[in-house]
């Protein structure tokens, strides 16, 4: 399966459609397959007195999740503009719906690939509706265990969606994620126990985690992008800037490329060199007919083409049936 790269714009547009378009440009220019946003109606997502999560307190003056999200909420009109711009730039639009109303809007807009946020993995009404109308799903699993992921998949596959159309994204819901908290081997645990395609939603500040994820079998990688890490907002600090994103995509795709196939065999490029690098048993000195082959008169040298050194024991002690010049291939005939 080809590696899918998701550039997570999230709410890093800061409620500004102009910034949103610039983020789309960054994703496209960097080589991403998708640009992802977050679609929500704040009043349907969070109670007004819900305090901020610790990482949300950085670079924001809000004192509640409701106030913070309200400032970052984009209208349906804004999203129609964004979807249209993505089509123009020829990059796939993706979004995370955080409520049923937002999901309805995405489906009516022709968006059939849905990203499910970690916080919604137990949101039964949302999962059930997604199972009826989506065609492909990216499922984030921060803060989850195997049983919770299994439960979500059971709901999502109840109607039209098969497991093959779900990519389960391992992630750690902490921004930025410390390397000691990544637990990348969870990818293998998810893949082996749930028999699903896996990916990684990267909240670390570097590229190492994504490279490790691809090496362990991730078929999708998601990474937050920003125009500037110093902008006000909850996610900018744990995001990467345009130049960093270009390198991130290059490293991830190169890792996928170098994995190759699950079979040890020489490559076509190696086969071109094999004849000149492998060795044959050759005469170390001039050898007369009737002489016995010993370690004093034969040696293993390049190129390949004569008797393989693997057959050394079969040659030692045999009688030469003809004369051999030094450096000529030995033959038992």
N, C-alpha and C positions, 0 to 999 in steps of 0.2 A: 504494500500500500504506500502510495506517495505521502511524504511528510506534509502535513497541513500546518501552516504558520498563521496564527491569529494575533493581529495587533490589537491590543485592548485599549481603546480610547476611553472606555468607561465614562466617567464624569469629568475627565480632564479637559473637557471643552469649557468648563466653568460656566455653563449656561449660555455660551456665546457661539452662535452658528458659524461665525467666521473662523473661530479657533477649531471648531469641529471639522470644517473643510480642510484646514491646514493639516490636521491630524490624518485625514484621509490621504492627503498627498504624501505625508511621511510614510504611511503604511504601504502605499502603492510603490513609491520610489525605493523603499527598502526591500521590496520583494515579498511582502506578505500575501497570503491567499485571501484573508478576510480582514475587515476592519470591524471591531465590535464595540457597540455602545450599550447603554443600559436604559431600558424603557420602563417608566413607572409613573404612577400617580401617587404623590407623596401621602395623601390622605388614606390611600388603600394599603400602604406599606407599613407605616409606623405610627404608634400612639404619640400624641403631642408631648408627653412628658418623658419620653424615652431618652436617657442620657447618651452622650457620645461614647463610642468605643474608644479605647485608649489611642489607637493609631489615627483616629479621626480628629483628635484634638490638635494635632500639629498643623500649623499654617491655616487655621480657621478661627474666626471670632465667634462662631455659633456656640451655643451652650446646650443644644439638643439635636438629636438626629433629625427631627422633623424640620427644624429651621434650616439645617445644613442641606438636606435633600431638596427642600423647596427651592432653594437658590440654584440648585443644579438640575432641576427638572426641565426637560425640553418638551415643547408642545408637539402635538401630532403634526401640525403644520411644519414645524422645524424638521421633524423626522421625514416627512415627505420630501423636503428639500434635500436632506442628507441622502436618502435612498436614491433620489434622482442623480445626485452628484456622484455617488458610488458607481452607478451605471455608466455615467459619462467617463469616469476614470478607469472603468473596467476592473473593479475590485469588488469582491463579494461583500455585501452588507450582512452583518450579523448583530443580533442584540439579545440581551437578557431581559425577558419580561418579569417584572416583580409582582404583578397582579393580573387578575383575569381580564380586566379592561384593556390593559396594555397588550396582553397576548392576543386578544381579539383584533386589536389594531394591526399588529404585525401580520397576522394571518390574512386579514383583509387586504393588506398591502402586498400580498404575494410572497411573504417570507415564510418558507417552509422548513428552514433549518433553524433550530432554536437552541440557544445556550441556557442552561439551567444553573443558577448560582448556588454556591455551597449552602447558603442559608435557606434555600428553598427545597432541600433534599427530602424534607418531611412534610412539605406543603401539599397534602393530598389533593385538594381541589385543583390546584394549579397543575400538578403532575397528571392527574386524570384527564384534564382538558387537553394538555399537550399530547397525550397518548392518542387522542382522537383526531388531531389536526396536523401534527408535525410529520415530516418525512425523515428528517435526520436530527440527531440530538448530540450536543456536547454536554456532559453532566459533570459539574465540578463537585468535589467530595471533601472539601476542607471541613474539619471538625467532625468527620464521620468515621464510623467503623464499618467493617465488612457487612454486618447484618443490616445496617441502615442503607447502604448502597444496594444491597440485594433487594430490600423492600422497595426502594425507588424504581429499580429496574423492573420489578414485578408489575408495578402500576403502569409504567411507561410502555410495557410490551403487551398490555391487556387487549389493545385493539389493533391498530394498523402497523405499529412499529415492531421490527424484529431486532434482536440483539445486534445483528450485523450493522444496523444503522445507528447504533449508540457508541460513542467514544467516551469512556469514563476518564475524567481528568483528575489525577492525583494532585493535591495542592495543600498548602498550609495557610490557614487563614490568619495571617499576621503580616503586617506591612511595615517595613520589609521583613522577610523571613530570614532568620539566621541559618547558616549552613548546618548547624547542629540539629536544627528542627526539620530539615528537609525530608529525611527518612525515605530516600528514593527507592529503596528496595520494596516499598509498599506497592510500587508499580507491578512487580512480579507477583506479589500476593494477590492483588486485584485480578490480574490477567489469569492466573492459574485457578483461583477459587471460583471466579464468576464467569470465566470463558468469554471475555469481552475484549474489544480493542481498547487500548489504554493510551492516555496522553498525559501531559503535565502542564498545569497552570502555574507559571513561574512568578513568584513574588520576591525572589531574591534580587540583589542589586547587580549581579554579574551574569556571566554566560555559562559558568561551570555546571550549574544545576541542569540547564537545558541540554547541554552536551551529554551529561550522564544519563538523562532521561531517554534521549534518542538511542544511546548505546544500549539501554536496557529494554528497548522495544517500543518506545512512545511513537505513535503515528500522528500525533498532533501536539503542538507547543503553543501556549498562549503567553504573551508578555505585554505588560502595561507600557504604553508610550506616552510621552509628554513633549511639549515644545520647550519646556524649561522646568527643571526640577525645583526651582525656587518660587514658582507660581503658588498663589494661595489655593488651597484645596487639600482634601484628605489623601489623595493617591499620588500626587506628583513626586513626592520624595522617594517612593518605591518604584518609580517608573524610569524608563531610559529615554534619553534624548535621541534625535534623528541619527546622528553619526554612530552612536552606540547601537541603535537598532539595526543599521545596515550591517554592522559586524556580527550582531547577534544572529541575524538570519543566515549570513554566510557560514558562521560556525555550525549552526544547527543543520543546515543542508549538507555541508561538507561531512559532518558526522554521519548523517544518514547514508551518504554516498560511500563512505569508507567501510561501512558495515558489510557490504557485499551480500553474499548468499551463505546459507547455513551448510556449507560443504567445503572441505579443505581440498583444493585442487589448484594447479598452476593457472595463472591468468594467461590470456593470449600474449600480453606484453612480455611475460616471463618466458614463454615458450620460444620467443625469438632469440633469447639469450642462452637458453638451456644448453644448446649444442656446444657453445664456446666456453661455458663455465663448468659443466660437469666433466668428469675425468674418465679416462680409459686406461687399461693396462697396456703399457708400451715397453719396448726394450730400453733398458737403462744404458746398455752398451751394445756393441755388435755381438750377436749371438749366432753361433755355428749350429748347423743341422746336427741333431743327436745330443746336443747339450741339454741338461736339465734346467728347468726354470727355478730360480732361487731368488731370495731377497736381494742378492748381489747383482743380478742381471736384469731384473724387471722392476718397474716403478709405475705409480699412478700419476698421469699427467693429463692436462687439457689438450685437445678437446674431447667431447663425447664422440662415439662412432665405432669404437672397438669393443672389446670385452669389458663389461662393467666391473669396477672394483669390488662390487658385491660378490663376484665369483672368484675372488683372490685365492681362496683355499683350494678351489678346484684346479687352478692353474699351477700353483706351487707344487713342484715335484714331478710335473709332467715333462715328457721328453719333446724337445723341439723337432718338428717334422720338416723344417726348412731353415734357411738362413734368415736372420732379421737384422736390419740396420738399426742403430741407435735412434730412438724417438719414433720408430714405426710401430703400428698397432700389432699386438701379439695375437696370434691365431692358433687354435689347437688343431686346425686341419692341415 
